Amino acid sequence: MTIVSPGTQKRDFTYIDDVVNANICAMKASIITNHKVYNVGTGKNYSMLELASLIQETPSISFIPERPAEVHETLADISETIKDLNWTPAFKLENMIKSY
């Protein structure tokens, strides 16, 4: 696996079915959102090294140089999405990786 150095960057990975379900909840929402923006994610993030270990027990990793302006961490704040749209993520990254 090729990982951008240092591999500690964290991302909130969201399964596509959760994204679809969040959009359906938004369409069905009874509240008026006044063009509000809602975050869709899991509310949990994983480092690239953790992701590699989930995919392969002992991964063989090649590191490439860090990219300019690499974001170190992303994490969706889904609290308003849960409250306003009555949506919660249904899929866990670990389970979805194992299902493949």
N, CA, C and O atoms as a GROMACS GRO file, in nm:
protein
  400
    1MET      N    1   0.083  -0.117   0.000
    1MET     CA    2   0.000   0.000   0.000
    1MET      C    3   0.088   0.124   0.000
    1MET      O    4   0.195   0.127   0.061
    2THR      N    5   0.042   0.224  -0.069
    2THR     CA    6   0.113   0.351  -0.072
    2THR      C    7   0.038   0.451   0.014
    2THR      O    8  -0.082   0.473  -0.004
    3ILE      N    9   0.109   0.511   0.108
    3ILE     CA   10   0.049   0.607   0.201
    3ILE      C   11   0.132   0.734   0.198
    3ILE      O   12   0.255   0.731   0.195
    4VAL      N   13   0.061   0.846   0.200
    4VAL     CA   14   0.128   0.976   0.208
    4VAL      C   15   0.185   0.989   0.349
    4VAL      O   16   0.115   0.968   0.448
    5SER      N   17   0.312   1.023   0.357
    5SER     CA   18   0.381   1.036   0.485
    5SER      C   19   0.317   1.148   0.567
    5SER      O   20   0.278   1.250   0.509
    6PRO      N   21   0.304   1.136   0.697
    6PRO     CA   22   0.355   1.030   0.784
    6PRO      C   23   0.257   0.916   0.807
    6PRO      O   24   0.291   0.820   0.875
    7GLY      N   25   0.134   0.926   0.753
    7GLY     CA   26   0.035   0.819   0.772
    7GLY      C   27  -0.054   0.841   0.893
    7GLY      O   28  -0.144   0.761   0.918
    8THR      N   29  -0.029   0.946   0.966
    8THR     CA   30  -0.111   0.974   1.085
    8THR      C   31  -0.229   1.066   1.053
    8THR      O   32  -0.309   1.097   1.141
    9GLN      N   33  -0.240   1.108   0.927
    9GLN     CA   34  -0.353   1.190   0.887
    9GLN      C   35  -0.482   1.112   0.910
    9GLN      O   36  -0.487   0.991   0.885
   10LYS      N   37  -0.584   1.180   0.958
   10LYS     CA   38  -0.709   1.112   0.990
   10LYS      C   39  -0.823   1.161   0.901
   10LYS      O   40  -0.832   1.280   0.868
   11ARG      N   41  -0.908   1.067   0.863
   11ARG     CA   42  -1.024   1.097   0.780
   11ARG      C   43  -1.147   1.027   0.838
   11ARG      O   44  -1.137   0.921   0.900
   12ASP      N   45  -1.262   1.088   0.814
   12ASP     CA   46  -1.391   1.031   0.852
   12ASP      C   47  -1.448   0.965   0.727
   12ASP      O   48  -1.500   1.033   0.639
   13PHE      N   49  -1.438   0.833   0.719
   13PHE     CA   50  -1.483   0.759   0.602
   13PHE      C   51  -1.632   0.726   0.616
   13PHE      O   52  -1.676   0.675   0.719
   14THR      N   53  -1.709   0.757   0.511
   14THR     CA   54  -1.853   0.739   0.515
   14THR      C   55  -1.896   0.644   0.404
   14THR      O   56  -1.859   0.662   0.288
   15TYR      N   57  -1.973   0.543   0.440
   15TYR     CA   58  -2.021   0.446   0.342
   15TYR      C   59  -2.130   0.511   0.256
   15TYR      O   60  -2.212   0.587   0.308
   16ILE      N   61  -2.131   0.483   0.128
   16ILE     CA   62  -2.222   0.549   0.034
   16ILE      C   63  -2.368   0.532   0.073
   16ILE      O   64  -2.447   0.624   0.054
   17ASP      N   65  -2.407   0.417   0.126
   17ASP     CA   66  -2.547   0.398   0.166
   17ASP      C   67  -2.587   0.495   0.276
   17ASP      O   68  -2.703   0.538   0.282
   18ASP      N   69  -2.494   0.531   0.364
   18ASP     CA   70  -2.523   0.631   0.467
   18ASP      C   71  -2.545   0.768   0.404
   18ASP      O   72  -2.632   0.844   0.448
   19VAL      N   73  -2.468   0.801   0.302
   19VAL     CA   74  -2.485   0.929   0.233
   19VAL      C   75  -2.622   0.934   0.165
   19VAL      O   76  -2.693   1.035   0.174
   20VAL      N   77  -2.659   0.826   0.098
   20VAL     CA   78  -2.790   0.819   0.032
   20VAL      C   79  -2.901   0.833   0.136
   20VAL      O   80  -2.995   0.910   0.115
   21ASN      N   81  -2.891   0.761   0.246
   21ASN     CA   82  -2.995   0.767   0.350
   21ASN      C   83  -3.005   0.906   0.412
   21ASN      O   84  -3.115   0.951   0.444
   22ALA      N   85  -2.894   0.974   0.429
   22ALA     CA   86  -2.895   1.110   0.482
   22ALA      C   87  -2.968   1.204   0.386
   22ALA      O   88  -3.044   1.290   0.429
   23ASN      N   89  -2.945   1.186   0.258
   23ASN     CA   90  -3.016   1.268   0.158
   23ASN      C   91  -3.165   1.240   0.158
   23ASN      O   92  -3.245   1.332   0.142
   24ILE      N   93  -3.203   1.116   0.174
   24ILE     CA   94  -3.346   1.081   0.181
   24ILE      C   95  -3.408   1.143   0.304
   24ILE      O   96  -3.519   1.197   0.298
   25CYS      N   97  -3.339   1.136   0.418
   25CYS     CA   98  -3.389   1.200   0.540
   25CYS      C   99  -3.405   1.350   0.521
   25CYS      O  100  -3.502   1.409   0.570
   26ALA      N  101  -3.313   1.413   0.451
   26ALA     CA  102  -3.322   1.557   0.425
   26ALA      C  103  -3.443   1.589   0.339
   26ALA      O  104  -3.511   1.689   0.362
   27MET      N  105  -3.470   1.505   0.240
   27MET     CA  106  -3.586   1.528   0.153
   27MET      C  107  -3.717   1.513   0.229
   27MET      O  108  -3.814   1.582   0.200
   28LYS      N  109  -3.718   1.422   0.327
   28LYS     CA  110  -3.840   1.394   0.403
   28LYS      C  111  -3.855   1.480   0.529
   28LYS      O  112  -3.957   1.474   0.597
   29ALA      N  113  -3.754   1.559   0.560
   29ALA     CA  114  -3.754   1.636   0.684
   29ALA      C  115  -3.873   1.733   0.687
   29ALA      O  116  -3.905   1.798   0.588
   30SER      N  117  -3.935   1.739   0.804
   30SER     CA  118  -4.052   1.826   0.819
   30SER      C  119  -4.012   1.967   0.860
   30SER      O  120  -4.095   2.058   0.860
   31ILE      N  121  -3.886   1.987   0.896
   31ILE     CA  122  -3.842   2.121   0.938
   31ILE      C  123  -3.800   2.202   0.816
   31ILE      O  124  -3.759   2.147   0.714
   32ILE      N  125  -3.810   2.330   0.828
   32ILE     CA  126  -3.760   2.419   0.723
   32ILE      C  127  -3.618   2.454   0.758
   32ILE      O  128  -3.592   2.512   0.864
   33THR      N  129  -3.525   2.418   0.672
   33THR     CA  130  -3.383   2.432   0.705
   33THR      C  131  -3.323   2.563   0.660
   33THR      O  132  -3.208   2.593   0.694
   34ASN      N  133  -3.397   2.643   0.582
   34ASN     CA  134  -3.344   2.769   0.532
   34ASN      C  135  -3.206   2.752   0.468
   34ASN      O  136  -3.114   2.829   0.494
   35HIS      N  137  -3.194   2.652   0.386
   35HIS     CA  138  -3.071   2.625   0.311
   35HIS      C  139  -2.954   2.593   0.403
   35HIS      O  140  -2.840   2.630   0.375
   36LYS      N  141  -2.983   2.527   0.511
   36LYS     CA  142  -2.880   2.490   0.607
   36LYS      C  143  -2.790   2.380   0.548
   36LYS      O  144  -2.837   2.296   0.471
   37VAL      N  145  -2.666   2.380   0.585
   37VAL     CA  146  -2.571   2.278   0.541
   37VAL      C  147  -2.559   2.173   0.650
   37VAL      O  148  -2.540   2.207   0.768
   38TYR      N  149  -2.570   2.047   0.612
   38TYR     CA  150  -2.559   1.936   0.707
   38TYR      C  151  -2.438   1.851   0.672
   38TYR      O  152  -2.415   1.818   0.556
   39ASN      N  153  -2.362   1.817   0.773
   39ASN     CA  154  -2.249   1.727   0.754
   39ASN      C  155  -2.297   1.583   0.758
   39ASN      O  156  -2.382   1.547   0.839
   40VAL      N  157  -2.242   1.503   0.671
   40VAL     CA  158  -2.271   1.359   0.670
   40VAL      C  159  -2.138   1.288   0.688
   40VAL      O  160  -2.043   1.311   0.613
   41GLY      N  161  -2.131   1.204   0.786
   41GLY     CA  162  -2.010   1.129   0.816
   41GLY      C  163  -2.043   1.026   0.923
   41GLY      O  164  -2.160   0.995   0.947
   42THR      N  165  -1.940   0.974   0.985
   42THR     CA  166  -1.964   0.876   1.090
   42THR      C  167  -1.941   0.936   1.228
   42THR      O  168  -1.986   0.881   1.329
   43GLY      N  169  -1.872   1.050   1.233
   43GLY     CA  170  -1.837   1.108   1.362
   43GLY      C  171  -1.716   1.040   1.424
   43GLY      O  172  -1.683   1.064   1.540
   44LYS      N  173  -1.649   0.953   1.346
   44LYS     CA  174  -1.528   0.884   1.392
   44LYS      C  175  -1.428   0.890   1.278
   44LYS      O  176  -1.463   0.870   1.161
   45ASN      N  177  -1.303   0.916   1.313
   45ASN     CA  178  -1.202   0.917   1.206
   45ASN      C  179  -1.093   0.814   1.234
   45ASN      O  180  -1.074   0.768   1.346
   46TYR      N  181  -1.023   0.780   1.128
   46TYR     CA  182  -0.917   0.679   1.132
   46TYR      C  183  -0.794   0.735   1.063
   46TYR      O  184  -0.804   0.807   0.964
   47SER      N  185  -0.678   0.702   1.116
   47SER     CA  186  -0.554   0.741   1.047
   47SER      C  187  -0.534   0.648   0.928
   47SER      O  188  -0.592   0.540   0.920
   48MET      N  189  -0.452   0.694   0.835
   48MET     CA  190  -0.422   0.611   0.718
   48MET      C  191  -0.355   0.481   0.759
   48MET      O  192  -0.376   0.377   0.696
   49LEU      N  193  -0.273   0.486   0.864
   49LEU     CA  194  -0.209   0.363   0.914
   49LEU      C  195  -0.312   0.268   0.974
   49LEU      O  196  -0.302   0.147   0.956
   50GLU      N  197  -0.411   0.323   1.046
   50GLU     CA  198  -0.517   0.238   1.101
   50GLU      C  199  -0.597   0.175   0.987
   50GLU      O  200  -0.632   0.057   0.993
   51LEU      N  201  -0.626   0.254   0.886
   51LEU     CA  202  -0.701   0.203   0.771
   51LEU      C  203  -0.625   0.089   0.704
   51LEU      O  204  -0.683  -0.014   0.670
   52ALA      N  205  -0.496   0.107   0.685
   52ALA     CA  206  -0.414   0.002   0.624
   52ALA      C  207  -0.420  -0.126   0.705
   52ALA      O  208  -0.426  -0.236   0.648
   53SER      N  209  -0.418  -0.114   0.838
   53SER     CA  210  -0.424  -0.232   0.924
   53SER      C  211  -0.561  -0.298   0.922
   53SER      O  212  -0.572  -0.420   0.940
   54LEU      N  213  -0.666  -0.220   0.899
   54LEU     CA  214  -0.800  -0.279   0.886
   54LEU      C  215  -0.812  -0.358   0.756
   54LEU      O  216  -0.881  -0.460   0.751
   55ILE      N  217  -0.746  -0.309   0.652
   55ILE     CA  218  -0.752  -0.375   0.522
   55ILE      C  219  -0.666  -0.500   0.520
   55ILE      O  220  -0.706  -0.602   0.462
   56GLN      N  221  -0.549  -0.493   0.582
   56GLN     CA  222  -0.455  -0.605   0.580
   56GLN      C  223  -0.388  -0.611   0.717
   56GLN      O  224  -0.337  -0.510   0.766
   57GLU      N  225  -0.388  -0.730   0.779
   57GLU     CA  226  -0.338  -0.743   0.916
   57GLU      C  227  -0.196  -0.689   0.934
   57GLU      O  228  -0.170  -0.614   1.027
   58THR      N  229  -0.107  -0.727   0.845
   58THR     CA  230   0.030  -0.673   0.849
   58THR      C  231   0.061  -0.614   0.712
   58THR      O  232   0.123  -0.678   0.628
   59PRO      N  233   0.017  -0.491   0.691
   59PRO     CA  234   0.032  -0.432   0.557
   59PRO      C  235   0.176  -0.399   0.523
   59PRO      O  236   0.256  -0.362   0.609
   60SER      N  237   0.207  -0.415   0.396
   60SER     CA  238   0.335  -0.371   0.342
   60SER      C  239   0.312  -0.230   0.290
   60SER      O  240   0.237  -0.209   0.194
   61ILE      N  241   0.376  -0.133   0.354
   61ILE     CA  242   0.348   0.007   0.324
   61ILE      C  243   0.469   0.076   0.261
   61ILE      O  244   0.582   0.063   0.309
   62SER      N  245   0.442   0.149   0.154
   62SER     CA  246   0.542   0.238   0.094
   62SER      C  247   0.494   0.379   0.121
   62SER      O  248   0.379   0.413   0.092
   63PHE      N  249   0.580   0.461   0.177
   63PHE     CA  250   0.544   0.599   0.205
   63PHE      C  251   0.592   0.689   0.092
   63PHE      O  252   0.703   0.674   0.041
   64ILE      N  253   0.506   0.782   0.054
   64ILE     CA  254   0.546   0.885  -0.041
   64ILE      C  255   0.554   1.017   0.036
   64ILE      O  256   0.495   1.029   0.144
   65PRO      N  257   0.626   1.114  -0.018
   65PRO     CA  258   0.644   1.240   0.055
   65PRO      C  259   0.512   1.309   0.087
   65PRO      O  260   0.414   1.299   0.013
   66GLU      N  261   0.514   1.380   0.198
   66GLU     CA  262   0.398   1.457   0.239
   66GLU      C  263   0.366   1.561   0.132
   66GLU      O  264   0.456   1.619   0.072
   67ARG      N  265   0.238   1.583   0.110
   67ARG     CA  266   0.194   1.680   0.010
   67ARG      C  267   0.183   1.819   0.072
   67ARG      O  268   0.150   1.832   0.190
   68PRO      N  269   0.210   1.922  -0.006
   68PRO     CA  270   0.190   2.058   0.048
   68PRO      C  271   0.044   2.077   0.085
   68PRO      O  272  -0.046   2.033   0.012
   69ALA      N  273   0.021   2.141   0.195
   69ALA     CA  274  -0.114   2.173   0.244
   69ALA      C  275  -0.198   2.050   0.276
   69ALA      O  276  -0.321   2.056   0.276
   70GLU      N  277  -0.132   1.938   0.305
   70GLU     CA  278  -0.204   1.816   0.345
   70GLU      C  279  -0.283   1.845   0.473
   70GLU      O  280  -0.227   1.891   0.572
   71VAL      N  281  -0.411   1.817   0.469
   71VAL     CA  282  -0.495   1.834   0.588
   71VAL      C  283  -0.463   1.720   0.683
   71VAL      O  284  -0.465   1.604   0.644
   72HIS      N  285  -0.434   1.755   0.809
   72HIS     CA  286  -0.396   1.650   0.904
   72HIS      C  287  -0.518   1.571   0.954
   72HIS      O  288  -0.507   1.451   0.978
   73GLU      N  289  -0.632   1.637   0.971
   73GLU     CA  290  -0.745   1.565   1.029
   73GLU      C  291  -0.877   1.623   0.980
   73GLU      O  292  -0.897   1.744   0.977
   74THR      N  293  -0.967   1.532   0.941
   74THR     CA  294  -1.105   1.570   0.912
   74THR      C  295  -1.196   1.484   0.998
   74THR      O  296  -1.169   1.366   1.022
   75LEU      N  297  -1.304   1.545   1.044
   75LEU     CA  298  -1.402   1.473   1.126
   75LEU      C  299  -1.534   1.547   1.115
   75LEU      O  300  -1.544   1.664   1.153
   76ALA      N  301  -1.634   1.480   1.063
   76ALA     CA  302  -1.763   1.543   1.043
   76ALA      C  303  -1.835   1.561   1.177
   76ALA      O  304  -1.846   1.467   1.256
   77ASP      N  305  -1.883   1.682   1.201
   77ASP     CA  306  -1.970   1.707   1.316
   77ASP      C  307  -2.112   1.681   1.268
   77ASP      O  308  -2.171   1.764   1.199
   78ILE      N  309  -2.165   1.566   1.306
   78ILE     CA  310  -2.297   1.524   1.257
   78ILE      C  311  -2.408   1.550   1.357
   78ILE      O  312  -2.520   1.502   1.339
   79SER      N  313  -2.380   1.626   1.462
   79SER     CA  314  -2.479   1.647   1.569
   79SER      C  315  -2.607   1.713   1.517
   79SER      O  316  -2.716   1.671   1.554
   80GLU      N  317  -2.597   1.814   1.432
   80GLU     CA  318  -2.718   1.879   1.380
   80GLU      C  319  -2.789   1.792   1.278
   80GLU      O  320  -2.911   1.797   1.268
   81THR      N  321  -2.715   1.712   1.203
   81THR     CA  322  -2.776   1.620   1.107
   81THR      C  323  -2.860   1.518   1.182
   81THR      O  324  -2.971   1.485   1.140
   82ILE      N  325  -2.807   1.467   1.291
   82ILE     CA  326  -2.881   1.370   1.374
   82ILE      C  327  -3.006   1.436   1.432
   82ILE      O  328  -3.115   1.379   1.427
   83LYS      N  329  -2.989   1.556   1.487
   83LYS     CA  330  -3.100   1.625   1.556
   83LYS      C  331  -3.208   1.670   1.457
   83LYS      O  332  -3.326   1.642   1.477
   84ASP      N  333  -3.168   1.741   1.352
   84ASP     CA  334  -3.265   1.800   1.261
   84ASP      C  335  -3.326   1.701   1.162
   84ASP      O  336  -3.444   1.711   1.130
   85LEU      N  337  -3.246   1.608   1.114
   85LEU     CA  338  -3.293   1.517   1.009
   85LEU      C  339  -3.327   1.378   1.060
   85LEU      O  340  -3.372   1.292   0.983
   86ASN      N  341  -3.306   1.355   1.188
   86ASN     CA  342  -3.333   1.224   1.248
   86ASN      C  343  -3.257   1.114   1.172
   86ASN      O  344  -3.311   1.008   1.142
   87TRP      N  345  -3.131   1.142   1.142
   87TRP     CA  346  -3.046   1.048   1.070
   87TRP      C  347  -2.927   1.011   1.156
   87TRP      O  348  -2.873   1.095   1.228
   88THR      N  349  -2.887   0.886   1.149
   88THR     CA  350  -2.762   0.842   1.212
   88THR      C  351  -2.692   0.747   1.116
   88THR      O  352  -2.757   0.676   1.040
   89PRO      N  353  -2.560   0.744   1.119
   89PRO     CA  354  -2.489   0.650   1.032
   89PRO      C  355  -2.518   0.507   1.075
   89PRO      O  356  -2.523   0.476   1.194
   90ALA      N  357  -2.537   0.421   0.976
   90ALA     CA  358  -2.571   0.281   1.004
   90ALA      C  359  -2.454   0.187   0.979
   90ALA      O  360  -2.456   0.073   1.026
   91PHE      N  361  -2.354   0.232   0.906
   91PHE     CA  362  -2.246   0.143   0.865
   91PHE      C  363  -2.114   0.182   0.930
   91PHE      O  364  -2.076   0.299   0.932
   92LYS      N  365  -2.044   0.082   0.984
   92LYS     CA  366  -1.913   0.103   1.046
   92LYS      C  367  -1.805   0.062   0.947
   92LYS      O  368  -1.817  -0.039   0.878
   93LEU      N  369  -1.701   0.142   0.941
   93LEU     CA  370  -1.591   0.116   0.848
   93LEU      C  371  -1.535  -0.025   0.863
   93LEU      O  372  -1.514  -0.095   0.764
   94GLU      N  373  -1.512  -0.067   0.986
   94GLU     CA  374  -1.454  -0.200   1.009
   94GLU      C  375  -1.540  -0.310   0.947
   94GLU      O  376  -1.489  -0.401   0.882
   95ASN      N  377  -1.672  -0.300   0.968
   95ASN     CA  378  -1.764  -0.402   0.915
   95ASN      C  379  -1.768  -0.401   0.764
   95ASN      O  380  -1.773  -0.506   0.700
   96MET      N  381  -1.767  -0.282   0.706
   96MET     CA  382  -1.776  -0.274   0.561
   96MET      C  383  -1.648  -0.327   0.494
   96MET      O  384  -1.655  -0.390   0.389
   97ILE      N  385  -1.534  -0.301   0.555
   97ILE     CA  386  -1.409  -0.354   0.499
   97ILE      C  387  -1.411  -0.507   0.507
   97ILE      O  388  -1.373  -0.574   0.411
   98LYS      N  389  -1.457  -0.561   0.619
   98LYS     CA  390  -1.463  -0.708   0.635
   98LYS      C  391  -1.561  -0.771   0.535
   98LYS      O  392  -1.542  -0.885   0.494
   99SER      N  393  -1.666  -0.697   0.497
   99SER     CA  394  -1.767  -0.753   0.407
   99SER      C  395  -1.714  -0.771   0.266
   99SER      O  396  -1.773  -0.844   0.187
  100TYR      N  397  -1.602  -0.705   0.233
  100TYR     CA  398  -1.544  -0.721   0.101
  100TYR      C  399  -1.441  -0.830   0.106
  100TYR      O  400  -1.378  -0.860   0.004
   0.00000   0.00000   0.00000
